[in-house]
Each structure stands twice: as C-alpha cells, then as structure tokens.
Amino acid sequence: MSRYFLAVDIGASSGRHILGHMEEGNLKITEIYRFANGMTNKDGRLLWDVEYLLGEIKNGMRECVRLGKIPESMSIDTWAVDYVLLDEKDRVLGDVYGYRDERTAGCDDEVYRLIPENELYARTGIQKQMFNTIYQLMADRLQRPEILRMAKTFLMLPDYFSFCLTSKKVSEYTNATSTQLVSPDTKQWDKELLQILGYPTDIFLPLKMSGTEVGFLSKEVSKEVGFDCKVVLCSSHDTASAVMALPKENGDGLYISSGTWSLMGVELKKADCGKESRKANMTNEGGYDYRFRYLKNIMGLWMIQSVRHELKDEYSFAQLCGMAKENQDFPSRVDANDGCFMAPDSMRKEIQDYCRRTGQRVPETTGEMAAVIYRSLADCYGVTVRELERLTEKRYDSIHIIGGGANAEYLNQLTADATGKKVYAGPTEATAIGNLMAQLIKAGEFMGLSAARKCVYESFEIKEYQPQQKSETVVL
Ligand SMILES: C[C@H](O)[C@H](O)[C@@H](O)C(=O)CO
C-alpha cells in the first residue's frame, strides 16, 4: 500500500495541495486542490487574508478524504518575509501586511541609524529589499507600536498555519532567514541585532530545521478535515523547497527558481557576507541541510502576470509568449528590478512611462508589451549570470530553471540566448516536490538530499534549450 505525503504550497498568486507517493523508485505527484491567492487592498493597504488561506488549506485537506488517500504527514511552504504577531491568547494582532505594501518607505533609514548597512549585511548576508521583515518590523515599531508591545509570539506565515493546524508553535529556519534577522553562523535569531533595533527578543522562537515534527493535527482540526496526520517542517520558504528539488545530485551550478519572482543563484556551503556581495545586492538565504542559497531576487513573472490580469486574464501565458515572439524585434527594455514595478496601479502604464522616461519606443500592443517584459527579464538574467560568475569565481555552462516559470518555453530560449548557457527546464512543480522531499527524507524513503535529488532527475521531465543567438544585453 502506498504511503502518501501532502505538500501545501502557497504562492503569492495561488496555492495548491499536492499529494506525493513513491512508485517503483519514482516520485509521483498529483495536484488535488488549487485556490487563488493575492493581497487584498484595504483602504490602500495591501494585506493577506490569513483566515481565507487557512480555510483553503483545510478545504484541500478534505480532498484527501474524498480521494481515500490519507497522508502520513503534511507540510506547508509559502513565500517569505511576511509574518503574524500573536497576543497572549494567540490571537493575530492587527492586519497581516503583504510585502508589496508601501509602509516600509523610509524604514531603512531608521534601521541604518541604529546599525550601519554594511554591518547589517556582514551580520546577516541578506540582500536589501524594502519588504524584508526587518523593515516591516521597523514600520510596526514606528507606525503601530502598541501591536509590537502586545505581541507575545512572532511567526512567519507557514509557521502560523502549522500552528493553526496543530496548536504547536515552531519556527522554521529557511523562511526565518528572509527576515534579515538571522545569523548565518549560528543559524539562529541574532538576538543582539534584535536588541539594537529595539525589537522584543522574547517573541522569537528557536529556529528548527526541515524535517522537525511540529505535531499531529489538533482534535478540532482533525474533526473538521476528517483525518489526522503529522505536520512536519519542510524548507518552508518556497524558494528553499524549490532549490531542494534541483534535479542534480550535488545541486551545483546556476539555477533560476522561476515564478512570481525569479530567484537566480547557486548553492553555497558557506555564506558570502563580503563587501562585493553586498554591493551586488546578493543574498545568502538559508537552505536545507545548512546550505546557502546565494542568489539575487529578480522581479520575475510578476510583470507579465500583472499585465495579464489587467487584460482580465484573456490570454494564457503561452499565448502571451507567442505574441512576444511575434514582436521580438521591438527594441525597448526596462530594468526588471526597478522599484516602480513593485505594486503599480497599472503595470501596462508603468512600463509605458518607463520607456517614455528613458527615451525608448513606447509599447502599445499586448505583443509589444510582452516582448519588452520577456526580453528585459532575459537581459537581467544575462547580467546576473555574469555577476554570479565574477563573485563565485567560477564559470558555469548551464542554468537550471525550476518552478512554474519553466513552462515558459519562449523565455527559456531567450534565457539561453541572453546568457549564452545551456538551459535545463523543469520540474515545474519544484516547490511542492521540495516540500515532499523533506517529508520523504524524514519518513526514511530517501537517505538524504543527494538521493532525493537523483530521484527528482529520474522522475520528472527536464527540457533542454541550447543558446542560439547571443542577444545584446542592454544595461540600463
Ligand atoms: C518576497 C518574496 O516572497 C521572496 O523574496 C521570494 O524569495 C519568494 O519567496 C518567492 O516566492
């Protein structure tokens, strides 16, 4: 009889429940439930609806009962940086902000007044991004201090959902590193840093590694969903789970975890918190097995997703890729990492304004718009590859694209062309697979990460793209 494991993988724009089991040495996965996600706009503030998400987590769990496939364990991963603060009765304090909200504007200055930016990087190795938890907590301290004063527990979102299911509070390491408050040496909260910033230190729980058991479902939840199972920690930052699923035994080489964001980097055994890495805004996020994800956070498919929404989701991504290809000679490019694309009212307009501002041709049709987005993204990959090669003092001959974005065949080819590297694409469900791998390793189905990665290579389709023409990278 098969042993089933459930991955709950929640991204910024959708969530899914994926059941996994082993069959003749291969990992088999089935999506059993999918739901929409997105930040809600409440009086101009961008928030997560955690009640809704918890409801959807439970709805997906009920599908297991309907299918008669009860998982032995389950685990939850989400995006990074966002969190809840709980009061003494474990109630969520205030609204749960989403990382695209603007409340952190200026909070970097306040942080650097207390600790210089270079010192902060040397201590944490985390890339500066205005949405990092460190700046969000500063926004709490400055804008709603009563909430921080009342807080008894800080939990990242996947840990909060695990808590709701089990009544057990456990904090996971990989997601916590995205806060910019964790030491890459001790792999624990940097308590001294918390003190310097004036954040309460006792609300942060000791950090635990993937594979740690959180607990069984609480009686109430078990009754609600119709079964009981163990909840365990995967690498709960979705990118960390995706990188686990790199279909290479050693996981060496370049990767892009491609989705709403494009996370491009390599795996390192030791964090590089040096000056050059800081200047290049590279990050050292914590990974499975004490590895580091040395990478750059690139705006990713967010731009094309936003344009698509503005067009009422009329076109599929494959159609948009097709239109971009038809307009591939359209010359304008944008800086995919420019802050103006974080949360504009209209992405189309923002891209047009950018092109106008920089004296370039303004895209008018959807095809022209898609061409600008995909080509700009590929150019950004080209620049980042060169940065990574310089910083790691290594040449890489290929890039592995994992995650939903690996479906974008046109972008895969553009990436090969812009970087001059061979591209391998797949698996597209890398995050859920990584989530399952952590559970399968814990359950003894794999000896460790290398064995699990080998199985991913053997179980899923990987497509290859050869660089054809080296496109000229426009540095803006
Ligand atoms: C803010 C994003 O969550 C984060 O930087 C990125 O790493 C991610 O989690 C993509 O899903």
PDBQT file of the ligand as one rigid body, heavy atoms in Angstrom, charges set to zero:
ROOT
HETATM    1  C1  LIG A 501       9.049  38.359  -1.181  1.00  0.00    +0.000 C 
HETATM    2  C2  LIG A 501       9.248  37.067  -1.798  1.00  0.00    +0.000 C 
HETATM    3  O1  LIG A 501       8.459  36.209  -1.083  1.00  0.00    +0.000 OA
HETATM    4  C3  LIG A 501      10.606  36.479  -1.693  1.00  0.00    +0.000 C 
HETATM    5  O2  LIG A 501      11.602  37.407  -1.708  1.00  0.00    +0.000 OA
HETATM    6  C4  LIG A 501      10.893  35.360  -2.664  1.00  0.00    +0.000 C 
HETATM    7  O3  LIG A 501      12.057  34.732  -2.238  1.00  0.00    +0.000 OA
HETATM    8  C5  LIG A 501       9.836  34.334  -2.669  1.00  0.00    +0.000 C 
HETATM    9  O4  LIG A 501       9.518  33.812  -1.652  1.00  0.00    +0.000 OA
HETATM   10  C6  LIG A 501       9.258  33.929  -3.947  1.00  0.00    +0.000 C 
HETATM   11  O5  LIG A 501       8.201  33.084  -3.761  1.00  0.00    +0.000 OA
ENDROOT
TORSDOF 0
